[in-house]
Structures are given as C-alpha cells and as structure tokens.
C-alpha cells in the first residue's frame, strides 16, 4: 500500500469511540473519514469537533473507507464486523471481540478468507510494561494478578470477568501460549445483578498456574501482575507502566559481575531454592520501559498492519481464545454459586 492516508471510520460515538476518535483525528497518515452512531446527533457533534463526517448507520458510510474501529456494545460486534469484512474493510474490534467465542472465531475465519486485517482491542497488550515483560519472558511458572476498580455504573450488563479480567486472561494466554486444562472460579454480586468480584485459578498443561482476582467494588484502583519463572520474579504495574525484576545471583556469576542492568541487594538468600551461591543475594532492577499511551500504540499498530498487511499483535483467534476461557470461568462461577445457594438452603432447613 502506498503512503497515501488510510481512510478510517469509527463505529460508535460513546466513551470508547470518543477516545479512538481523539487519537485517530491527529494521527499521521490517517484520514478520519467517518464517525457512525445510531444516535446521529451525537455522531454529528463529535464529527464536527474533529473535522469528520457523521453517519447514522454503517450502510451509509462512503465506499472509500479502508479501515474501521468498532466501539459499539458487545452484542453488536459480530454483525457490524462481519459486514465490514465482507465489504473489504480492515477492522479493529473492541474487547470482547464478540458476544461468544464461537462468534469471535467465525469473525477470525471470515477475515482470513477475505484477506482482511482483524485486530481485537485488548488494550493491555500494548501497555509498555507488558511489552517490556515480554522481552524478559522465559518459562512462566506462576502468575498472581490483581485488577481492582472503584465502582462505576459502566458495563454493568456483563460480569466483572468480561468487563475487567478478560484483559489479564488474554495476557496470561499470550505468555503461556496454551489454553488451560483446569479452571476453578468463584464470584459474588455486590452492587449489581452480575458478578462484581471474582477469583480464578487456571492450571495449564505445562504446569504453569495463574491466580487472578478482579473486582469493580474496590476502594482503590490496582492493576498489577506478578510473574515467577526459573530464578526470577517480575512484577509489573499497569498504571505506572513500571516493571521490576528480581533475579537470583547464581554461582556462575562472580560477585562483581551481576546480570547486566542489575544492582545486587544486600539481602542473602539461603532459602534452599535449588541454586548454589558463591555470593548469595538477589539482583534487583527496573526493566527498561518506553512509556506511552497504550491506545495510541494500539491504533498505530493497527494502521501499520493495514498499510503493510501485517499480522496483528492481537488477532481474532487470540481474542476468541481469551473469550473462550472467560466463558469457562463464568460457567465455573455459576457452578460455585449454585453450590453456595444449595448449601444455604440445606442449612436453613436444618435450623428452621
């Protein structure tokens, strides 16, 4: 594809769509050619603000559109993305990619058949701290993940799994490169009819374990992932875009030659973790993180994929897999909820 501007449409003028519009309207090599929303007045105001054109339906868009961002309610993703792909448009769909994993996989297969780009909006994959961790990844053994948010009336039509935890499910799957063979989950409703806080344990064929907690009824905002791999512990803070690495100083490294970029601590480690030490200790360092706005990086990557016909960092198949695991988690939570309800009923009968 030449260096001419890519003509892009944003479908959905809500909070997510507005952020996409904000970035795309100022992105080099991009022409924000259309903003589409069933609330035409909302689309018109946003288009006027950013020098674009407003439309009330996808069918009304000009045929010259080359790429589109779908930021509409999840239940509409499949129909809109399917129409766009069928008409030769490359698509970025906000997470989750569709209402079901089967629908997501159908979209991935359609994109492949049509030779179109299909990228899923798993934003945290473009978090600079996550990308720094990827470079340091060896053999994942154990994950501990916390994603906590204060309560807002947004996205209460879905469980906290599809609202928040799906980000971390996608990241864990991308690191392990396999699907879990065991899922355990429990969750409770607090301030909404859906599950607001959940804890999940995933076991993988490789032996890796992932514990994930997500809550949208916390008193504070926490976004952290901790990874344990042979001889190392790495902790990332999504919000701060920071990554800290602690590594065992092994006996093949002389005391005066710690791993590059590491500053040895003064703490001795005699815990018997399987390593021999000539100078027992832990090396601690910040991983190099190139800070940036994840959404800016995500959209820049999408446009590059459109221009150069590259494989997206998060394609439709990966997004469908994350959704498939999320569905398993929701099913396990229902099993746990049914068990708790039955236990309460039985004990209530005994005390009556």
N, C-alpha and C positions, 0 to 999 in steps of 0.2 A: 504493500500500500504506500502511496506517495506521502509527502509531508503536508498535504492539504489537511485542513482542520477536519476532525471527526465530528459529525453531526449527531448530537446526543439528545435523548429525551429523558425526562424524569417523570415516572408514573407514580402519582401520589404526592400531594402537597401538604401532608401532615408534618409532624415534628421530624421524623426521619427524612422525609423527602426534602424538607427545607434545608437540612444540613447538606444533603447531596447537591442541591441547587447552589448553595453558598460557595461550595468548593469548585464545582464544575464551571460556574459562571466566570471564574477567574483563572482557570487552568489553561496553560499554554497548549496550543494545538487542538483545542476543543471549541466547538460552537454549540452552546446550549440552545437547541433549535425548538424545543417544545417542552411545556410543562402540562401534564394531564391530570385532571382530578374530576370526579363526578360532581363535586362542588365547584362549578365553573367560576364562580365569583372568587373563591379562594385561589384557584389557579391563576385567574386574571391578575389579581393583586400581586401575587408572587412573580408572575412573568413580567409585569410592568416594573417591578422593583429591580429585576435583573436583566432587563432588555431582551426578553424572550417572548414566545407566543404561547397563548393558553388554549387548551382544548378540553372538552368535557368527556371524551372517550378516546381510546386507543385507535379506533377505526377512523377517527378524524385527523390523525397525525399525517404530516406530509410523507410521501413515499421515499423521500431522500434521507430519512433517518437511518443511521448506520448502527447505532448502539443505544441501549436504554437501561435505565435503572428502575427496578420495580420495588417501590417502597409503600405498598398498599397492605391492607390487612392480610394475614397469612392465608385465609380461606380463598382469597382471590389469586394467589401467586401462580398456581398451576395454569389456570385459564389464560391469564394475561401473558405469562412467559411462553406458553405454547403458541399463542397467536403470533407473538413477536418472532419466535424462532422459525415458525412456518413461513413467515414473510421475509426471511433473510436478515433479521436484526440480531446482533450480538447482545447478550443480556447479562446484567448483574442483578441477582435477586436477593433481597434482604433475608436474613435468617428468621425462622427456619425456612428452608428452600420451598417447602410446600406443607400442606396440612398433614400429609402422611409420607412415610419413607418410600412407599410404593410410587406415589405421585412424583416424588423427587427423583427417583430412579428413572421413571418414564421421561422426565424432562432431560435428564442426562443422556439417555439413549437417543432422544429426538435431536438434541444438539449435535451429537456425534454423527447421526445420519445426515443432518443438514450441513455439516461442516461449519457450525456456528460456535462461538465462544459462549460458554455458560459458566459464570462465576457466582459463588454464593457469598453473601455478606457476613461472613464470620470475622468480624472486625478485629478481634484479639489476635488473630493470626498475623496481623500487621502491626501489632504492638512492638516497638523497638526492643523491649526487654525480652519478649518471646523470641524474636529473631536472633538476639544475642545468645539466648539459651540454646537455640537450635545448633549453633556453631560449636557449643561445648558438649553436646549430647553424645554419650557413648552407648551404654546399655542401661536403659531405665529399669529400676528395680522397685521403686516405691514412690507414689505421689501422695501429697497431702495438699488439698486445695480448698480455699475458703473464698466465697463470693457472697458478701453480705451488703444489703442496701437498706436504707430507711424506707418506710412505707410511702408509696405514692399511688394514686388511683389509676395508674397507667398499666396496661396489659393484664388486667385482672380477669380476662376471658380465658387465660391459659394458666397452667400450673407454673410454679417457680422453675421447674425443670426446663420448659420451653422458653420461659422468659429470661432466665439468667444462666442456669447451669449448662445449657447447651453449648455455650462458648467454651467452657472447660472440658466438656466431653469431646468436642472437636479437637482441642489442643492435645489432650491425652491420646486420642486415637492417632493423631498425626505423629506423635513422638513414638508410640509403641508400634505403629504400622500393623496393627492387628485388631480384630474385634474381640471383646471379652467373651469368655466361655462360662462366666458366672456373674450374676447380677443380684445384689441384695440392696434393698432400699426401704426407707421409712420416711413418712412425711405427715405433716399435720396442717390443718387450716387454722388460721388465727384471726385474720381481719378480712378475709374474703371467702367466698364459697369454694375456691380452689385451694390446692396445697400451697402454703406460703413459706414453709421451711422444710428442707429435706436433707437427709444424709444418705449417701450412696457408697457402696463398696463394689468395685469392679475387680475381677480376677481374670488375668489373661493367660493364654496357653504357654507363654514364655515364662510364667511365674511372677510376672510383674503384678503389683497390687496398686489400686488407686482408691483413695478415700476422698470423697467430695462432699462439701457442705454448701448449700445455697439457702439464703434467707432474704426475704424482702420485708421483714419486720424487725430489722436490727436497729439499734440506737446509733450505730456508726456505719460508715462505708468502708468495707475491707475488700481488697482484691489481691489475693496472694496465692502463689503456687510454690510448693517446695518439692524438689526432686532429689531422690537419693539414687546414686549409681556407684559402681565399684570405686571405693576410695574417695568419694566426693559427695558433697551436699551442696545444692544450688537453690537459692531462694530468690524469687522474683516478685516485685511489687508492680502490678499492672498500672496503678495510678501514678506512682512516682517514676515509672519507667526505669527501674533500677534492678540490677541483678548482682547478687553477692555469691561468691564461690568459696567454699571451704574444702580444702584438699589435704589428705594425709601426706605428710612428708615421709617418703619411703627410703629404705636404706640405700637404694641405688643413686640417690641424690645427696651429694655431700652437703653438710650444713651451710656452707657458704654459697650453694647453688640451688635455691628453691626454684620451683617452676616459674617460668617467665611471667612477670607481671604480678607475682605473689609476694606478700610480706609475711614472713613467718610470725606466728604468735608466740608468746612466751609460755603458753599452756602445754604441759606434757600430756600425752595420751597413752595410758597404759591399760586400756580397757580390754585388751585381748581381742582386737577385731580382725586378727588374721594377718596383720602386717608386722614385719620386723623393722625396728628403728635403730639407726645409728645415732640419730639426734631426734628423739621423739618430739613431735609437735604437729601443729596444724597451720597450714598456709592459708591466708585469707586475702581476698582481693575482690574489687569490683570488676565485673565483666564490662568490657567496652560496649556502651550503648549509644547509638546515634539517635538522639531524641527527635521526635517528630509527631505530627498528628496522625494517628492510625487511619482515620477516614481519608485523609489526603493521600496517604501511602496506598491505601486500598484502591482508591479511584485512579491514581496514577498507574498502578499495576494493571488495572482493568483496561485502561486506554492503551497501554503498551501491548497488552495481549491482543486487543482489537487491531491495532496498527500492524503488529508483527506476526499475527496469527500464532501466538504462543499458548502453551498450556497454562491455564490459570493456577495460581497458588492454592486456591480452594475451589475445586471443580464440583460439578453436580454430583458425581459419585461419592466424593468425600462428604459432601453435605448430607446426602441421603443416608450414609452410614452413621453420621452423628445423630441424625433424626431417628434412625432405627434403634440405636442404643437408648436414646431418650424415651422412645416408646416402650422399650423393655423396662426401663426404670419406672415409668408411670404405671405399668402393669404390676410390677412388684410392689409399688406403694399401695396400689389398690388391694392386693392380697394382704398386705400388712394391716391396712385399715379395716378390712373385713374381719381379720383375726381379732383385732382390738375390740371392735364392735361386738363380736360374739362373746369375747371374754367378759366384757362389761355386762352384757345381757345375762350370762350364766351366773355371774357373781351377784347380780342384782336379784335374781330369782332366789338364790340361796339365803340372802339377807332379808327378803321380803317377809 
